[in-house]
Amino acid sequence: MMREDGPVSRNGFASDKIRRQHLERTAMVYIRQSTPQQLERHQESTRLQYALVERARQFGWEAGAIVVIDDDQGRSGASMEGRPGFQRLVAEVGLGHVGMVLGVEMSRLARSCRDWHQLLEICALFDTLIADVDGV
């Protein structure tokens, strides 16, 4: 379980990076496939991305505090423009509402280095963790 100021351990999963202040905010799971064809042909990837909701629960978030953003399915990650889900994610992090962002292959969250670095900087400024299937 959670210590007042220490790491979280739940269901055998632990990270010394997850603190009470992270769990008091939302965990956001960002889901995206680049094209409609990928949605059709790579359903396993979509399934793995939705499974990150359970990963957030294992890290200690309650079900009601986990938000799935899947507005950008079938949209390229080349730019933030035309991706309302990614724009919402960046805005929510910038408002201090997000304790953790989860995604598969986080470095591919945005194909544009500018967008990816902007998200990293905002996460650092607002003490928001980033996690994927490999860790936090």
mmCIF file of the C-alpha atoms, coordinates in Angstrom:
data_MODEL
# 
_entry.id   MODEL 
# 
loop_
_atom_site.group_PDB 
_atom_site.id 
_atom_site.type_symbol 
_atom_site.label_atom_id 
_atom_site.label_alt_id 
_atom_site.label_comp_id 
_atom_site.label_asym_id 
_atom_site.label_entity_id 
_atom_site.label_seq_id 
_atom_site.pdbx_PDB_ins_code 
_atom_site.Cartn_x 
_atom_site.Cartn_y 
_atom_site.Cartn_z 
_atom_site.occupancy 
_atom_site.B_iso_or_equiv 
_atom_site.pdbx_formal_charge 
_atom_site.auth_seq_id 
_atom_site.auth_comp_id 
_atom_site.auth_asym_id 
_atom_site.auth_atom_id 
_atom_site.pdbx_PDB_model_num 
ATOM 1   C CA . MET A 1 1   ? 0.000   0.000  0.000   1.00 0.00 ? 1   MET A CA 1 
ATOM 2   C CA . MET A 1 2   ? 0.971   3.636  0.196   1.00 0.00 ? 2   MET A CA 1 
ATOM 3   C CA . ARG A 1 3   ? 3.082   5.329  2.820   1.00 0.00 ? 3   ARG A CA 1 
ATOM 4   C CA . GLU A 1 4   ? 2.410   8.960  3.559   1.00 0.00 ? 4   GLU A CA 1 
ATOM 5   C CA . ASP A 1 5   ? 5.356   10.171 1.491   1.00 0.00 ? 5   ASP A CA 1 
ATOM 6   C CA . GLY A 1 6   ? 6.847   6.992  0.096   1.00 0.00 ? 6   GLY A CA 1 
ATOM 7   C CA . PRO A 1 7   ? 6.519   4.656  -2.834  1.00 0.00 ? 7   PRO A CA 1 
ATOM 8   C CA . VAL A 1 8   ? 3.415   2.729  -3.737  1.00 0.00 ? 8   VAL A CA 1 
ATOM 9   C CA . SER A 1 9   ? 3.123   -1.028 -3.796  1.00 0.00 ? 9   SER A CA 1 
ATOM 10  C CA . ARG A 1 10  ? -0.085  -2.683 -4.881  1.00 0.00 ? 10  ARG A CA 1 
ATOM 11  C CA . ASN A 1 11  ? -0.658  -6.161 -6.284  1.00 0.00 ? 11  ASN A CA 1 
ATOM 12  C CA . GLY A 1 12  ? 3.079   -6.768 -6.390  1.00 0.00 ? 12  GLY A CA 1 
ATOM 13  C CA . PHE A 1 13  ? 3.756   -3.718 -8.566  1.00 0.00 ? 13  PHE A CA 1 
ATOM 14  C CA . ALA A 1 14  ? 5.797   -0.924 -7.122  1.00 0.00 ? 14  ALA A CA 1 
ATOM 15  C CA . SER A 1 15  ? 7.599   2.169  -8.185  1.00 0.00 ? 15  SER A CA 1 
ATOM 16  C CA . ASP A 1 16  ? 9.576   4.413  -5.909  1.00 0.00 ? 16  ASP A CA 1 
ATOM 17  C CA . LYS A 1 17  ? 8.585   7.274  -8.214  1.00 0.00 ? 17  LYS A CA 1 
ATOM 18  C CA . ILE A 1 18  ? 4.832   7.116  -7.509  1.00 0.00 ? 18  ILE A CA 1 
ATOM 19  C CA . ARG A 1 19  ? 3.913   9.273  -4.535  1.00 0.00 ? 19  ARG A CA 1 
ATOM 20  C CA . ARG A 1 20  ? 0.683   10.260 -2.822  1.00 0.00 ? 20  ARG A CA 1 
ATOM 21  C CA . GLN A 1 21  ? 0.545   13.529 -4.787  1.00 0.00 ? 21  GLN A CA 1 
ATOM 22  C CA . HIS A 1 22  ? 0.567   11.568 -8.058  1.00 0.00 ? 22  HIS A CA 1 
ATOM 23  C CA . LEU A 1 23  ? -2.264  9.289  -6.941  1.00 0.00 ? 23  LEU A CA 1 
ATOM 24  C CA . GLU A 1 24  ? -4.349  12.289 -5.900  1.00 0.00 ? 24  GLU A CA 1 
ATOM 25  C CA . ARG A 1 25  ? -4.444  13.337 -9.553  1.00 0.00 ? 25  ARG A CA 1 
ATOM 26  C CA . THR A 1 26  ? -5.684  11.556 -12.666 1.00 0.00 ? 26  THR A CA 1 
ATOM 27  C CA . ALA A 1 27  ? -3.876  8.821  -14.557 1.00 0.00 ? 27  ALA A CA 1 
ATOM 28  C CA . MET A 1 28  ? -4.331  9.363  -18.302 1.00 0.00 ? 28  MET A CA 1 
ATOM 29  C CA . VAL A 1 29  ? -3.976  6.505  -20.762 1.00 0.00 ? 29  VAL A CA 1 
ATOM 30  C CA . TYR A 1 30  ? -3.251  7.796  -24.275 1.00 0.00 ? 30  TYR A CA 1 
ATOM 31  C CA . ILE A 1 31  ? -4.249  5.425  -27.078 1.00 0.00 ? 31  ILE A CA 1 
ATOM 32  C CA . ARG A 1 32  ? -3.482  5.955  -30.749 1.00 0.00 ? 32  ARG A CA 1 
ATOM 33  C CA . GLN A 1 33  ? -2.920  4.071  -33.965 1.00 0.00 ? 33  GLN A CA 1 
ATOM 34  C CA . SER A 1 34  ? -1.631  6.156  -36.887 1.00 0.00 ? 34  SER A CA 1 
ATOM 35  C CA . THR A 1 35  ? -4.005  5.019  -39.624 1.00 0.00 ? 35  THR A CA 1 
ATOM 36  C CA . PRO A 1 36  ? -7.402  3.357  -40.012 1.00 0.00 ? 36  PRO A CA 1 
ATOM 37  C CA . GLN A 1 37  ? -5.557  0.416  -41.613 1.00 0.00 ? 37  GLN A CA 1 
ATOM 38  C CA . GLN A 1 38  ? -3.471  -0.059 -38.463 1.00 0.00 ? 38  GLN A CA 1 
ATOM 39  C CA . LEU A 1 39  ? -6.662  -0.107 -36.417 1.00 0.00 ? 39  LEU A CA 1 
ATOM 40  C CA . GLU A 1 40  ? -7.917  -2.967 -38.597 1.00 0.00 ? 40  GLU A CA 1 
ATOM 41  C CA . ARG A 1 41  ? -4.686  -4.934 -38.941 1.00 0.00 ? 41  ARG A CA 1 
ATOM 42  C CA . HIS A 1 42  ? -3.051  -4.381 -35.560 1.00 0.00 ? 42  HIS A CA 1 
ATOM 43  C CA . GLN A 1 43  ? -5.856  -5.001 -33.109 1.00 0.00 ? 43  GLN A CA 1 
ATOM 44  C CA . GLU A 1 44  ? -3.379  -6.552 -30.670 1.00 0.00 ? 44  GLU A CA 1 
ATOM 45  C CA . SER A 1 45  ? -1.672  -3.166 -30.314 1.00 0.00 ? 45  SER A CA 1 
ATOM 46  C CA . THR A 1 46  ? -4.993  -1.522 -29.542 1.00 0.00 ? 46  THR A CA 1 
ATOM 47  C CA . ARG A 1 47  ? -5.770  -4.223 -26.980 1.00 0.00 ? 47  ARG A CA 1 
ATOM 48  C CA . LEU A 1 48  ? -2.360  -3.709 -25.327 1.00 0.00 ? 48  LEU A CA 1 
ATOM 49  C CA . GLN A 1 49  ? -2.954  0.022  -25.150 1.00 0.00 ? 49  GLN A CA 1 
ATOM 50  C CA . TYR A 1 50  ? -6.352  -0.367 -23.475 1.00 0.00 ? 50  TYR A CA 1 
ATOM 51  C CA . ALA A 1 51  ? -4.756  -2.838 -21.037 1.00 0.00 ? 51  ALA A CA 1 
ATOM 52  C CA . LEU A 1 52  ? -2.749  0.094  -19.647 1.00 0.00 ? 52  LEU A CA 1 
ATOM 53  C CA . VAL A 1 53  ? -5.875  0.981  -17.659 1.00 0.00 ? 53  VAL A CA 1 
ATOM 54  C CA . GLU A 1 54  ? -5.213  -2.126 -15.568 1.00 0.00 ? 54  GLU A CA 1 
ATOM 55  C CA . ARG A 1 55  ? -1.551  -1.134 -15.311 1.00 0.00 ? 55  ARG A CA 1 
ATOM 56  C CA . ALA A 1 56  ? -2.621  2.195  -13.803 1.00 0.00 ? 56  ALA A CA 1 
ATOM 57  C CA . ARG A 1 57  ? -4.785  0.321  -11.301 1.00 0.00 ? 57  ARG A CA 1 
ATOM 58  C CA . GLN A 1 58  ? -1.822  -1.877 -10.405 1.00 0.00 ? 58  GLN A CA 1 
ATOM 59  C CA . PHE A 1 59  ? 0.180   1.284  -9.733  1.00 0.00 ? 59  PHE A CA 1 
ATOM 60  C CA . GLY A 1 60  ? -2.495  2.411  -7.270  1.00 0.00 ? 60  GLY A CA 1 
ATOM 61  C CA . TRP A 1 61  ? -5.032  4.546  -9.152  1.00 0.00 ? 61  TRP A CA 1 
ATOM 62  C CA . GLU A 1 62  ? -8.712  3.937  -8.496  1.00 0.00 ? 62  GLU A CA 1 
ATOM 63  C CA . ALA A 1 63  ? -10.835 3.127  -11.555 1.00 0.00 ? 63  ALA A CA 1 
ATOM 64  C CA . GLY A 1 64  ? -12.639 6.480  -11.359 1.00 0.00 ? 64  GLY A CA 1 
ATOM 65  C CA . ALA A 1 65  ? -9.336  8.360  -11.482 1.00 0.00 ? 65  ALA A CA 1 
ATOM 66  C CA . ILE A 1 66  ? -8.179  6.771  -14.755 1.00 0.00 ? 66  ILE A CA 1 
ATOM 67  C CA . VAL A 1 67  ? -9.069  8.573  -17.977 1.00 0.00 ? 67  VAL A CA 1 
ATOM 68  C CA . VAL A 1 68  ? -8.666  6.973  -21.409 1.00 0.00 ? 68  VAL A CA 1 
ATOM 69  C CA . ILE A 1 69  ? -7.979  9.332  -24.289 1.00 0.00 ? 69  ILE A CA 1 
ATOM 70  C CA . ASP A 1 70  ? -8.601  7.549  -27.566 1.00 0.00 ? 70  ASP A CA 1 
ATOM 71  C CA . ASP A 1 71  ? -9.815  10.470 -29.672 1.00 0.00 ? 71  ASP A CA 1 
ATOM 72  C CA . ASP A 1 72  ? -6.805  10.233 -31.998 1.00 0.00 ? 72  ASP A CA 1 
ATOM 73  C CA . GLN A 1 73  ? -7.357  6.703  -33.319 1.00 0.00 ? 73  GLN A CA 1 
ATOM 74  C CA . GLY A 1 74  ? -6.442  6.578  -36.996 1.00 0.00 ? 74  GLY A CA 1 
ATOM 75  C CA . ARG A 1 75  ? -4.605  9.917  -36.858 1.00 0.00 ? 75  ARG A CA 1 
ATOM 76  C CA . SER A 1 76  ? -0.942  10.454 -37.581 1.00 0.00 ? 76  SER A CA 1 
ATOM 77  C CA . GLY A 1 77  ? 1.339   11.590 -34.770 1.00 0.00 ? 77  GLY A CA 1 
ATOM 78  C CA . ALA A 1 78  ? 3.258   13.870 -37.123 1.00 0.00 ? 78  ALA A CA 1 
ATOM 79  C CA . SER A 1 79  ? 1.867   16.978 -35.452 1.00 0.00 ? 79  SER A CA 1 
ATOM 80  C CA . MET A 1 80  ? -0.252  18.042 -32.500 1.00 0.00 ? 80  MET A CA 1 
ATOM 81  C CA . GLU A 1 81  ? -2.630  19.703 -34.947 1.00 0.00 ? 81  GLU A CA 1 
ATOM 82  C CA . GLY A 1 82  ? -5.573  17.523 -35.847 1.00 0.00 ? 82  GLY A CA 1 
ATOM 83  C CA . ARG A 1 83  ? -5.121  15.450 -32.669 1.00 0.00 ? 83  ARG A CA 1 
ATOM 84  C CA . PRO A 1 84  ? -7.618  16.729 -30.128 1.00 0.00 ? 84  PRO A CA 1 
ATOM 85  C CA . GLY A 1 85  ? -6.761  13.902 -27.745 1.00 0.00 ? 85  GLY A CA 1 
ATOM 86  C CA . PHE A 1 86  ? -3.076  14.824 -27.594 1.00 0.00 ? 86  PHE A CA 1 
ATOM 87  C CA . GLN A 1 87  ? -3.986  18.500 -27.209 1.00 0.00 ? 87  GLN A CA 1 
ATOM 88  C CA . ARG A 1 88  ? -6.295  17.585 -24.313 1.00 0.00 ? 88  ARG A CA 1 
ATOM 89  C CA . LEU A 1 89  ? -3.547  15.497 -22.720 1.00 0.00 ? 89  LEU A CA 1 
ATOM 90  C CA . VAL A 1 90  ? -1.039  18.359 -22.865 1.00 0.00 ? 90  VAL A CA 1 
ATOM 91  C CA . ALA A 1 91  ? -3.628  20.801 -21.520 1.00 0.00 ? 91  ALA A CA 1 
ATOM 92  C CA . GLU A 1 92  ? -4.611  18.551 -18.595 1.00 0.00 ? 92  GLU A CA 1 
ATOM 93  C CA . VAL A 1 93  ? -0.965  18.008 -17.656 1.00 0.00 ? 93  VAL A CA 1 
ATOM 94  C CA . GLY A 1 94  ? -0.380  21.774 -17.876 1.00 0.00 ? 94  GLY A CA 1 
ATOM 95  C CA . LEU A 1 95  ? -3.317  22.404 -15.551 1.00 0.00 ? 95  LEU A CA 1 
ATOM 96  C CA . GLY A 1 96  ? -1.754  20.108 -12.946 1.00 0.00 ? 96  GLY A CA 1 
ATOM 97  C CA . HIS A 1 97  ? -4.561  17.544 -13.172 1.00 0.00 ? 97  HIS A CA 1 
ATOM 98  C CA . VAL A 1 98  ? -2.463  14.532 -14.200 1.00 0.00 ? 98  VAL A CA 1 
ATOM 99  C CA . GLY A 1 99  ? -0.298  12.375 -11.958 1.00 0.00 ? 99  GLY A CA 1 
ATOM 100 C CA . MET A 1 100 ? 0.760   9.913  -14.650 1.00 0.00 ? 100 MET A CA 1 
ATOM 101 C CA . VAL A 1 101 ? 0.539   9.544  -18.424 1.00 0.00 ? 101 VAL A CA 1 
ATOM 102 C CA . LEU A 1 102 ? 0.552   5.966  -19.700 1.00 0.00 ? 102 LEU A CA 1 
ATOM 103 C CA . GLY A 1 103 ? 1.070   4.796  -23.257 1.00 0.00 ? 103 GLY A CA 1 
ATOM 104 C CA . VAL A 1 104 ? 2.731   2.098  -25.314 1.00 0.00 ? 104 VAL A CA 1 
ATOM 105 C CA . GLU A 1 105 ? 6.161   3.162  -26.607 1.00 0.00 ? 105 GLU A CA 1 
ATOM 106 C CA . MET A 1 106 ? 5.933   6.626  -25.100 1.00 0.00 ? 106 MET A CA 1 
ATOM 107 C CA . SER A 1 107 ? 8.615   8.077  -27.354 1.00 0.00 ? 107 SER A CA 1 
ATOM 108 C CA . ARG A 1 108 ? 6.237   7.413  -30.272 1.00 0.00 ? 108 ARG A CA 1 
ATOM 109 C CA . LEU A 1 109 ? 3.400   9.293  -28.582 1.00 0.00 ? 109 LEU A CA 1 
ATOM 110 C CA . ALA A 1 110 ? 4.262   12.193 -30.849 1.00 0.00 ? 110 ALA A CA 1 
ATOM 111 C CA . ARG A 1 111 ? 6.234   11.776 -34.046 1.00 0.00 ? 111 ARG A CA 1 
ATOM 112 C CA . SER A 1 112 ? 7.240   15.406 -33.898 1.00 0.00 ? 112 SER A CA 1 
ATOM 113 C CA . CYS A 1 113 ? 10.209  15.967 -31.604 1.00 0.00 ? 113 CYS A CA 1 
ATOM 114 C CA . ARG A 1 114 ? 8.813   19.387 -30.794 1.00 0.00 ? 114 ARG A CA 1 
ATOM 115 C CA . ASP A 1 115 ? 5.494   17.941 -29.551 1.00 0.00 ? 115 ASP A CA 1 
ATOM 116 C CA . TRP A 1 116 ? 7.217   15.116 -27.650 1.00 0.00 ? 116 TRP A CA 1 
ATOM 117 C CA . HIS A 1 117 ? 9.661   17.502 -25.975 1.00 0.00 ? 117 HIS A CA 1 
ATOM 118 C CA . GLN A 1 118 ? 6.850   19.907 -25.111 1.00 0.00 ? 118 GLN A CA 1 
ATOM 119 C CA . LEU A 1 119 ? 5.012   17.076 -23.358 1.00 0.00 ? 119 LEU A CA 1 
ATOM 120 C CA . LEU A 1 120 ? 8.190   16.010 -21.527 1.00 0.00 ? 120 LEU A CA 1 
ATOM 121 C CA . GLU A 1 121 ? 8.852   19.568 -20.365 1.00 0.00 ? 121 GLU A CA 1 
ATOM 122 C CA . ILE A 1 122 ? 5.283   20.084 -19.156 1.00 0.00 ? 122 ILE A CA 1 
ATOM 123 C CA . CYS A 1 123 ? 5.366   16.727 -17.346 1.00 0.00 ? 123 CYS A CA 1 
ATOM 124 C CA . ALA A 1 124 ? 8.597   17.749 -15.624 1.00 0.00 ? 124 ALA A CA 1 
ATOM 125 C CA . LEU A 1 125 ? 7.217   21.168 -14.647 1.00 0.00 ? 125 LEU A CA 1 
ATOM 126 C CA . PHE A 1 126 ? 4.031   19.700 -13.170 1.00 0.00 ? 126 PHE A CA 1 
ATOM 127 C CA . ASP A 1 127 ? 5.584   16.587 -11.594 1.00 0.00 ? 127 ASP A CA 1 
ATOM 128 C CA . THR A 1 128 ? 3.692   14.239 -13.896 1.00 0.00 ? 128 THR A CA 1 
ATOM 129 C CA . LEU A 1 129 ? 5.099   10.748 -14.347 1.00 0.00 ? 129 LEU A CA 1 
ATOM 130 C CA . ILE A 1 130 ? 5.318   8.968  -17.695 1.00 0.00 ? 130 ILE A CA 1 
ATOM 131 C CA . ALA A 1 131 ? 4.911   5.205  -17.906 1.00 0.00 ? 131 ALA A CA 1 
ATOM 132 C CA . ASP A 1 132 ? 4.713   2.473  -20.484 1.00 0.00 ? 132 ASP A CA 1 
ATOM 133 C CA . VAL A 1 133 ? 4.641   -1.324 -20.312 1.00 0.00 ? 133 VAL A CA 1 
ATOM 134 C CA . ASP A 1 134 ? 8.305   -1.380 -19.266 1.00 0.00 ? 134 ASP A CA 1 
ATOM 135 C CA . GLY A 1 135 ? 8.058   0.963  -16.304 1.00 0.00 ? 135 GLY A CA 1 
ATOM 136 C CA . VAL A 1 136 ? 7.733   4.470  -14.915 1.00 0.00 ? 136 VAL A CA 1 
# 
